[in-house]
Amino acid sequence: MNPLERAARGPRAALMAGALLSALWPQPSVGLDFSWSATADTLDWFGVDNPVTGNSGWILQPNFLTPQAPDGADDRAFISLAGKTVTLSQANTVGEVTLGAQQLSARLRLLIGGAVLTAVDAFTIGPGGELGFQGGTVVVGGGALDSQGLIHGVSNIGVIDASVLNRATGVVRVDNSATLQFAGPGTTVTNSGTLETVAGGLMTFADGVGLVLDGGTVDNQGAVEIGDGQVAFDAGDNTGNPLSLVGSTLSIAPTAGQGAFAFSGGVLVGDIAAGQLVSQQGSQPLVTPDSFSNAGELQLRGDTFVESTLTVMGGGEVHNTGTVRAVMAPPQGNQRRVNGRIVNQSQLIVDPGVTLTATAVANSAGVTVGAGGALDLASEGSNDGTMLFVAGSQMLVAANGAFHHTAGATTLHGEWQFGNNATLDHTGGTITGGGVVRFENARLNLAPGAGAMTFDFEGGTFSGDLESGQTLRHSGDFFQLTAPDSLLNEGVIELVGSRLADTRLVLQGGATLTNAGTLRVVPGGSNGLRSRVTGTIENQGALIVEPGVMLTTTGLVNTGSMELGAGAQLTVSGGVFTQQAGSIVNGGVTVVDSTVNYAGGDIVGSAVQVAGASSLNLDPAATGVASFIHGGANISGGVGANTSVTLQANVIGVRTIVSAGSFTNHGELRFDNSPGGEVNLRVDGLEFVNEQGGVVAGNGTITLAAPGGRYINRGVHSAGASAGQIDVAGDFENDATGVFAVEIGGPNAADYDVTIATGVATLAGTLEVSLINGFTPDPTDVFTLLAAGAISGEFDNAANGARVGLSGAAGSFVVEYDASTVRLVDYLSGAITSGLSGDYNNDGVVDAADYTRWRDNLGQPAGALPNDSDGGPIGPAQYATWRANYGAAVPTPVAASAPEPAALLLGAACGVLVVRLRFATDDGRRVMPRLLPVDGDRRSRQHLGFAR
């Protein structure tokens, strides 16, 4: 066998022939060898069976040099002199053709089918030459396939086992349904011409085969697949479909032109220039040895089960001035990952439904995340450009991570989520769009001008102020939201109640939450009803506690509006509650162990409950409507004209409430001994004054602790609640404007109002008597309405021995004064009149006031005016009577003069009157005055006892 035959039958040729063709055709017993002389333009056949020797009965073709023919119809070979076309195994014949160093010129085209064509040395295709494949294999043993012509995959699978140099004029083309494979580990295809696949054509590079794009064009309308090889993109352009790289290495030189490459794992070396596209998908990662830049497009595409990953080694970064895009390619998976930092100066796009995880993202240009998509930051991120998160999208910041919003504008229609101990550091720019930022025990540092958004906390830390359009919502059983400094809210803060523990907002260091917007406390489900603010709430806006919810705070200052729903409760504990202005609607406020300051505003609905060791400081000039139930420790100032204060014992025993100075009442001050205790108001100043317009009522004790202390009534003094007793430890004065009101509901001491004073009771003003509970007194009943250490003066409308009429009913009593008591006796039913004709207002004097009453009743029927002696309709007759009696007055009855205090003391010493008074004191003794008159009058036999 000659050397060519030995080369043709080498191990590699035999392997390729067997692998590709043995399954298709039976192996022949004959080898077909030829050589070609370019100078002679002839084909020289040699070997055992060839047309030259005439062996095997070759049939001569008309264009054949030697008139001999092949052996049988299935073995044919012919040469066309006009085109010099050599066809080997075109149909069914399988064989091996071995060439020396040969060249295909424009005058000779070689088309092989199932044969293996082996070139011992270099194989050259000249300009216009063509090597066509309808199957078969070309092996170049000693050199490269150097082509300036056409390498043509026509049909079936053609294989080139050689390095290929495709020169500038060279074309490698693969037709539809054809495959051209470059095989042979360690070989390289270098292109300076054109690599072309038409639609449906496939060009493959076996594992270990390299591709050098050194100019020219790759026009890929079909598919180019490169497996586990080296691709050097040095120059030229790639058009059409991306080149597919499986586990390969792509090196991109700065001189490279346009091109598109699709990785399924591998290595990327170099930068991606404008007009270039690199995509990655599959379970194997795409790795870059260090940082790189992208001015073109970098795509991360899906994989069905695992993340599609780009890894930048050494903690490097992707510097993007083009487009980085996480692409959704259904039905593939939606996980994408960049192990490295993305520095985005152009476009970063996350398609709908895709999650892009990156170590870090620094954005100074544009980020867009589609619906259902997510940008997941494993470490940190920043923005000083623009970001758009559409509805349904997310940004996720991992535990201990951070996102810095330093400038730019973010439109958030979706939501951001910050994991445990992560931080949103907002120092500049705006975040708008009405989306939600969620914090799970994370931190928010918020700068002014951030824009409209909602921050949803389950524990964490908040620093900054909340502006209009911003909402901060906090919920969670076991996590607290902490504000290291004072906080101004001009938006909405919403505390969502917890079930197992309080939802807590903690203002560190006694800081203040100034609410100029809305602070709303809402339930967290049917059982999540508890919230707490540690610190002071200064409410200038709206504070709303929804029905059934409980809010506890350390301090509260209200100048805005507070609304508590049905069953809601707001508790101030261990701090200060100040109501300066504004309103509290529906009450439900309890203050425990705190200081209460009331200077104005309205408290409508339920009264404020003041309990424990609390102090109630009242501004008597306050004009608002307010109610307090005070069972605390101290009280100061005075009760305003529209203020109601109930002093409540709320303990078994004595509850002493202390006023360190004098105290005034312009509104309503009530004493309440319930439940079963006694309430004692101790005034350490000189005076307790019930001013004109004020009301003092109920059951309790007023202790005037200072020497010479006195209770001055210029308003209404009404002991009891329906019927009861007020004790005064000190002097009592009923001034000229004062009304001493008494309600009588029965004959026993417990059935009517009694006031008992240890000091001197100085009387003036008005005595007002009412019957209650449907009671009608007996004329023999005696009612001691006032007892004192001494009595001085008389009520202006009730001289000693004179009758005083009932208020609101017909009836009267005789008023009796003695040294220490004032009594009502001799009840008489029916109206009383002065009996002075013309005294139409029944005040005992005919004066101008009676003329006014006559004028106001002109035309009224008879009886409309008291003391009308004329009868008939009110008219001229009544006027004439008034005029005739003008200036007349009822004579003043002779009354027993009230003794001076010294005489009272002398009388008491002589046993004329024995008075035993016991008052509630700080040590818990009960008030049980008992009055025992000793004269022989029928009323003196009444046993007057008062037990409260």
RADARA-V24656 format. One record per pair of residues at least 24 apart in sequence whose ideal C-beta (glycine too) atoms are under 6 Angstrom apart, sorted by the first residue. I is the first residue (numbers start at 0). GAP is how many residues later the second one is. D is the distance in whole Angstrom. If there is no record, write none. Layout:
((I:GAP:D) (I:GAP:D))
//
This chain:
((3:94:4) (6:113:4) (6:134:6) (7:88:5) (7:90:3) (7:110:5) (12:103:5) (12:105:5) (12:126:5) (15:100:6) (15:121:5) (15:145:6) (16:99:4) (19:117:6) (20:73:6) (20:93:5) (24:69:5) (24:89:6) (27:66:6) (27:67:6) (30:65:5) (31:63:4) (31:65:6) (32:65:5) (34:65:6) (42:36:6) (83:24:4) (84:24:5) (85:24:5) (86:24:5) (87:24:5) (87:27:5) (88:24:4) (88:25:5) (88:26:4) (103:25:4) (104:24:5) (111:24:4) (124:24:4) (126:42:6) (132:25:3) (152:25:4) (152:27:4) (153:24:6) (158:24:5) (162:24:4) (162:25:5) (163:25:5) (164:25:5) (165:25:5) (165:27:5) (166:25:6) (166:26:6) (167:24:5) (167:25:5) (173:27:4) (173:29:5) (174:26:6) (175:24:4) (175:25:6) (181:27:5) (189:24:6) (190:25:5) (191:24:5) (196:24:6) (196:25:3) (197:24:6) (204:24:5) (232:26:6) (271:24:5) (279:28:6) (279:30:6) (280:27:5) (284:24:4) (284:26:5) (285:24:5) (286:24:5) (287:24:5) (288:24:5) (289:24:6) (289:26:5) (290:25:4) (290:26:5) (292:26:4) (293:26:5) (293:28:5) (294:26:5) (294:27:5) (295:26:5) (296:25:6) (296:26:4) (297:26:5) (298:26:5) (298:28:5) (299:26:5) (299:36:4) (300:26:5) (300:28:5) (301:27:5) (301:30:3) (301:31:5) (302:29:6) (302:30:5) (303:28:5) (303:29:5) (306:28:4) (306:30:5) (307:28:5) (308:28:4) (309:28:5) (310:28:4) (311:28:3) (315:24:6) (316:24:4) (316:26:5) (317:24:5) (318:24:5) (319:24:5) (319:26:6) (320:24:5) (320:25:5) (321:24:6) (322:24:5) (323:24:5) (324:24:4) (325:24:5) (325:28:5) (325:30:4) (326:24:5) (327:25:5) (327:26:5) (349:25:6) (368:24:4) (376:24:6) (382:25:5) (383:24:5) (388:25:4) (396:25:5) (404:24:5) (417:24:4) (425:24:5) (440:38:5) (456:24:5) (465:25:4) (466:24:6) (474:28:6) (474:49:5) (476:24:5) (479:24:4) (479:26:5) (480:24:5) (481:24:5) (482:24:5) (483:24:5) (484:26:6) (485:25:4) (485:26:5) (486:26:5) (487:26:5) (488:26:5) (488:28:5) (489:26:5) (489:27:5) (490:26:5) (491:25:6) (491:26:5) (492:26:5) (493:26:5) (494:26:5) (494:36:4) (495:26:6) (495:28:4) (496:26:5) (496:27:5) (496:31:4) (496:32:5) (496:33:5) (496:34:5) (496:52:5) (497:26:6) (497:30:5) (497:32:6) (498:28:4) (498:29:5) (501:28:5) (501:30:4) (502:28:4) (503:28:5) (504:28:5) (505:28:4) (506:28:3) (510:24:5) (511:24:5) (511:26:5) (512:24:5) (513:24:5) (514:24:5) (514:26:5) (515:24:5) (515:25:5) (516:24:5) (517:24:5) (518:24:5) (519:24:5) (520:24:5) (520:28:5) (520:30:5) (521:24:5) (522:26:5) (544:25:6) (557:24:5) (563:24:4) (597:28:6) (599:24:5) (602:24:6) (619:44:5) (619:46:6) (633:24:5) (634:24:5) (637:25:6) (637:26:3) (638:26:4) (638:27:6) (638:28:4) (638:30:5) (639:26:5) (639:27:5) (640:25:4) (640:26:5) (640:52:6) (641:25:6) (642:24:4) (643:24:4) (644:24:5) (645:24:4) (645:26:5) (646:24:5) (646:32:5) (646:34:6) (647:24:4) (648:24:5) (648:28:3) (648:29:6) (648:30:4) (650:26:5) (651:24:5) (651:25:5) (652:24:5) (652:271:5) (653:24:5) (653:26:6) (653:266:6) (653:270:5) (654:24:5) (655:24:4) (655:26:5) (655:266:5) (656:24:5) (657:24:5) (658:24:5) (659:24:5) (660:24:4) (661:24:6) (661:25:4) (662:25:5) (663:25:5) (663:27:6) (664:25:5) (664:29:4) (665:25:5) (665:27:6) (665:28:5) (666:27:6) (667:27:5) (668:27:5) (669:27:5) (669:28:4) (670:27:4) (670:28:5) (670:29:3) (671:26:6) (672:26:5) (677:242:4) (679:240:5) (689:25:5) (690:24:6) (691:45:5) (698:25:4) (698:26:6) (700:26:4) (700:218:6) (700:219:4) (701:26:5) (702:26:4) (703:26:3) (712:25:4) (713:24:5) (715:25:6) (718:34:4) (718:36:5) (719:33:4) (721:50:6) (722:28:5) (722:29:5) (722:30:6) (724:29:5) (724:223:4) (725:29:5) (726:29:5) (726:192:5) (726:200:5) (727:29:4) (728:29:5) (728:190:5) (729:29:5) (730:28:4) (730:29:5) (731:25:4) (731:29:5) (732:29:4) (733:29:5) (733:30:6) (733:31:5) (734:29:6) (734:30:6) (735:28:5) (735:29:5) (737:27:4) (738:27:5) (738:29:5) (739:27:5) (740:27:4) (741:27:5) (741:43:5) (742:27:5) (742:29:5) (743:27:6) (743:39:6) (744:27:4) (744:28:4) (744:30:5) (745:29:5) (746:34:5) (748:196:5) (748:197:4) (751:31:5) (753:192:5) (754:31:5) (755:31:5) (755:161:6) (755:173:5) (756:31:4) (757:31:6) (757:159:6) (758:30:5) (759:30:4) (759:32:6) (759:141:6) (760:25:6) (760:27:4) (760:30:5) (761:30:5) (761:31:5) (762:30:4) (762:31:6) (762:32:5) (763:29:6) (763:32:6) (764:31:6) (765:31:5) (766:28:4) (766:31:4) (766:37:6) (767:39:5) (768:37:6) (769:37:5) (776:50:4) (778:47:6) (778:48:5) (781:41:6) (781:43:5) (781:157:5) (781:160:5) (782:41:4) (783:37:5) (783:39:5) (783:147:6) (783:160:5) (784:37:6) (785:36:4) (786:34:5) (786:142:6) (786:144:6) (787:32:6) (789:111:5) (789:114:4) (790:26:6) (790:29:6) (790:107:6) (791:106:6) (798:96:5) (799:95:4) (799:96:5) (800:92:5) (800:94:5) (801:91:6) (802:29:6) (804:27:5) (816:81:6) (818:80:6) (818:85:5) (818:88:5) (818:94:5) (819:93:6) (819:95:5) (824:114:6) (832:33:5) (832:34:5) (833:56:5) (835:31:6) (835:52:6) (835:54:5) (836:30:6) (836:32:4) (836:44:5) (836:48:6) (837:43:5) (837:44:4) (837:47:4) (838:28:5) (839:25:4) (841:24:5) (843:45:6) (843:46:4) (844:44:5) (845:39:5) (845:40:5) (845:42:5) (849:32:6) (853:24:6) (853:25:6) (853:28:6))
//
